[in-house]
Amino acid sequence: MFKTADEAEAAFYAAFSSADIETMKQVWAESPHAVCIHPMSAPLYGHAAIVESWAAILAKGGGKIAHQTLYRRREGNLAIHGIEERLMLPQGVEARMHATHVHMHEPDAGEAKPQAILH
């Protein structure tokens, strides 16, 4: 579905902002090796656990988030992006976070999906 890591990342942030769980499900690699670490949380492993956590987060309505890619690196079929995120909290406070997104391009499937998002 996503030909590049940039496309997958854009879909990820759009899904978060619009609380779109169906797109969020498609964004993540369906792999037991996929990992997601939400801020101040334990790692989640595998597509099912990751999607379940996002469903709970998005059930609250998503949120306004801006992001900037600070660096990109490509090694073989992996793309690694360093991201700065700025989340607007309901109280009007901005929370800044840094994340590392690791995308694996699967040539057979012709798509790139995140294998890991670490905050």
N, C-alpha and C positions, 0 to 999 in steps of 0.2 A: 504494500500500500504506500509506503514512504520510500522514495528512491534514494534520499539522502538523509544524513543525520540532521541537517538543518530543517528539512521538511517534518521529520518526526518531532523535533524540538518545538517547532511552531505549533504543531497539532497538540502537543502536551500542554503548552501554555494557554492555547485557546480553549482546550477542554477544561483546564483549571478555572479560567476566568468565567466560563459560561456554565460551569457545573455539569458538564456533559460526560457522564460515566461511560456511555457507549464508545465515544472517541477515545477516552482514557484507556478502556480495555484494549482497543486496537493499537494504541501507541506502544504498549509494553510487549516485549518478547515473551512468547509462550514457552518459557524454558524454566526448568527447575533451578538453573544457575542465575536467573535474574535476581537482582537484589535492589532494595530501596531502603534508604535510611532517612526517615523524616527527622526534622530537628529534634534533638534531645530524646530520641527514641531508639529502641533496639532494631537491628536489621531485620527486614522482612525478606524471605526467600521464596521464589517461585511466583508464577503469574497469579495464581489464585489468591495467595496471601496479600500480594501487592494490590490487586484490584479490589479486594475486600476493604483494605485500609483506605483506598481512594474513594470508594463508595461511601464510607462513613464520613470522610472529609467533605466530599462534594454534596452530600445530603444536607449539609449546613449552608449550601448556597455558593460554594466557590469563593472567589474574592478577586479584588483588583491587584494584579501583580504586573510589574514591569521587570524586564530582564535585559541584561547586556552580556554578550559573550566577551570575556576578557582574553581568552586564548583558545585556539583550536590546534589540535595535533592529529595527524592521521598516520597510523602504522598498519600497513596491510589492510585487513578488513575491519579494523577498529578505528573509531573516531572518538577523541577525548576532548571535551569542551569544559572549560572553566567558566562558570556563570556567576554573575552578581545578580541577586534577586532583590526587588524592593516591593514588599507586600504592604498594602494599606490596610491597617486594622480598623475595625468598626469605630473605635474611639478617635479616629483621625490621626493615629500614630503610625509612622512608617517603620517597619521592621526590615532590616537589611540582613541578608544571608548570602553565603557563598555555597555553591554546589559544584560538584563534578559530575558530568553526564558522560557515560561511556556507551557508545552505540556500536553494535556489530552489524556490518553489512553482510547479508546472506545472499551470495550471488545466485544460488539456485532459485531462491524465492524472489530475487530482484528487489529486495527491500532492506532498509536500515531501521532497526528498532533499538530502543535503549535496553541495555543489559543491566545497567546500574545507574542510579541517581543517588548521590551521596551528599547529604547536607552536613 
